Amino acid sequence: MQRMIEIDSPLFLNARELSSPADWPAIFGNDHPLALEIGCGIGDFIARTAVDLPDLNFIAIDIYNKGCYKTCRRLEKSRLANVRVLREEARQFVAERIPKGALAAVYINCPDPWPKKRHRKRRLVNSQFAEFIRDYLAPGGDFFFATDFDDYGIDVAEAMPAVEGFENRLAPDLYRHELEGYHLSKYMLKFMAEGKRIYFVHYRKTTDG
Ligand SMILES: C[S@@+](CC[C@H](N)C(=O)[O-])C[C@H]1O[C@@H](n2cnc3c(N)ncnc32)[C@H](O)[C@@H]1O
């Protein structure tokens, strides 16, 4: 059982109080493009990325209450105004709260690997998920996926070319082990310290998609 920590932060939103889809320009007070991090953990990646890209509005979601709490604290310490945090499940949140075609970028770093073969169908990212998220990306919107888990990385890298409406930004490679300019998350650093390699996958929704 998660011990629920009350999150009393102006950056934390309760999705149930939002319209469907949510009015993000009203929430952020501007109409900058939206970016979404799924599974933000403790918020280290989003905090750095939101500093780099002040003209994007970032939504960070995680189902983990303590992670959302830590993310809010980190963002408040950095005085970042272009991020909002929600404790939400990815697919449900996107379907209910994100307007189709609205996302300039989606970031998914080290999602739960479900290493046992019989649990693989629980993995978040696969070709069905890529097709689902494509509808919510703007034309030219970026899809980033990173994992330390070899067969998750290779499965996603090998599935993506068959998903219509995306172009591979790392071509001719299907994945890389380093991605210039991309911040390393807590889990990436932890796995790299254990000698593991990260698999980065980067696709862009085509402008005619
Ligand atoms: C292994 S951690 C990685 C955290 C962070 N991205 C990093 O790289 O340091 C995976 C995170 O994804 C969250 N998560 C797993 N499934 C999710 C889902 N369906 N929707 C939202 N968050 C999810 C977990 O709660 C956890 O915080």
The ligand as a MOL file (V3000), in Angstrom:
LIG
                    3D

  0  0  0     0  0            999 V3000
M  V30 BEGIN CTAB
M  V30 COUNTS 27 29 0 0 0
M  V30 BEGIN ATOM
M  V30 1 C 11.4830 2.7700 -13.0730 0
M  V30 2 S 10.6600 4.2610 -12.6630 0 CHG=1
M  V30 3 C 11.5170 5.4750 -13.6590 0
M  V30 4 C 11.3430 6.8670 -13.1310 0
M  V30 5 C 12.0150 7.9780 -13.9750 0
M  V30 6 N 11.3900 8.0960 -15.2820 0
M  V30 7 C 13.4900 7.7410 -14.1390 0
M  V30 8 O 13.9090 7.3560 -15.2430 0
M  V30 9 O 14.2400 7.9550 -13.1650 0 CHG=-1
M  V30 10 C 9.1150 4.1010 -13.5350 0
M  V30 11 C 8.0800 5.1160 -13.0960 0
M  V30 12 O 6.9320 5.0160 -13.9430 0
M  V30 13 C 5.7650 5.0950 -13.1460 0
M  V30 14 N 4.6970 4.4230 -13.9140 0
M  V30 15 C 4.6370 3.0980 -14.2140 0
M  V30 16 N 3.5570 2.8410 -14.9710 0
M  V30 17 C 2.9180 4.0220 -15.1510 0
M  V30 18 C 1.7300 4.3980 -15.8370 0
M  V30 19 N 1.0000 3.4980 -16.4920 0
M  V30 20 N 1.3700 5.7030 -15.8250 0
M  V30 21 C 2.1110 6.6200 -15.1410 0
M  V30 22 N 3.2480 6.3240 -14.4700 0
M  V30 23 C 3.6490 5.0480 -14.4850 0
M  V30 24 C 6.1520 4.4210 -11.8460 0
M  V30 25 O 5.3300 4.8360 -10.7740 0
M  V30 26 C 7.6020 4.8760 -11.6780 0
M  V30 27 O 7.7120 6.0990 -10.9460 0
M  V30 END ATOM
M  V30 BEGIN BOND
M  V30 1 1 1 2
M  V30 2 1 2 3
M  V30 3 1 2 10
M  V30 4 1 3 4
M  V30 5 1 4 5
M  V30 6 1 5 6
M  V30 7 1 5 7
M  V30 8 2 7 8
M  V30 9 1 7 9
M  V30 10 1 10 11
M  V30 11 1 11 12
M  V30 12 1 11 26
M  V30 13 1 12 13
M  V30 14 1 13 14
M  V30 15 1 13 24
M  V30 16 1 14 15
M  V30 17 1 14 23
M  V30 18 2 15 16
M  V30 19 1 16 17
M  V30 20 1 17 18
M  V30 21 2 17 23
M  V30 22 1 18 19
M  V30 23 2 18 20
M  V30 24 1 20 21
M  V30 25 2 21 22
M  V30 26 1 22 23
M  V30 27 1 24 25
M  V30 28 1 24 26
M  V30 29 1 26 27
M  V30 END BOND
M  V30 END CTAB
M  END
